[in-house]
Amino acid sequence: MKGLMIKDAKLLKNQGKILAVMLVVVAGIMYFATDVNASFIVGYITIIFAMFTATTISYDEFDNCYLFLMTLPVTRKKYVNEKYLFALISILIAWCVSMVLATVVELSGGDLLSWGEWIGGNLCIIFIAWVFVSVMLPLRLKFNAEKARYANLIAMGCILAVVYIVYQMGKLLPAEARSRMAAYINEIGDTGILLVFGVVAVAAGVISYLCSRHIMTRKEF
């Protein structure tokens, strides 16, 4: 697995330099040109960079590289394990870097209220990025690059559609029910909300991992 990690790290190093610069520039422009919160910088950089890690599978498919990898002491299970571990490490690194940039922006503007609220509020971005990766990896293993692109768009569209439907259904609830829900959310606090995000991310990761294992086991090269 160590060899696979080094391979993907080198791929990401070669291909990710331009992407990293572009993400920082775009996030900076969006922040200073609009009224978005500095948390946008953290979310934008972390999620986009995390999704980019799934492209390492494209390089493994190029020129029958899968066949070469499987001649090495690499099993299909180890291959899947490495992809998820590499994605998690990439998310954490991207989050830490973007947090430093966003914190500098917040401090320069004097808008940082408390470290606890600032860090805690942005921790959920790690879980959101992990959910996106959990959706992308099985699809990317199942389909080739072209089909996976459309499959990812459909999957993301379905997620957004579910969120929109839930939001619209929430608006149809009686005012009393909405007020009770708001009171419950206030009661559990930021820690409770963060825990909910964590549970959802873990569940998504487990389901995604099992699907990827199954797909990789049946995959023909």
Secondary structure, DSSP 8 states (H G I E B T S, - for coil): -HHHHHHHHHHHHHHHHHHHHHHHHHHHHHHHHS---THHHHHHHHHHHHHHGGGHHHHHHGGGHHHHHHHSS--HHHHHHHHHHHHHHHHHHHHHHHHHHHHHHHHHHT----HHHHHHHHHHHHHHHHHHHHHHHHHHHHS-HHHHHHHHHHHHHHHHHHHHHHHHHHHHS-HHHHHHHHHHHHHHHHHHHHHHHHHHHHHHHHHHHHHHHHHHHH---
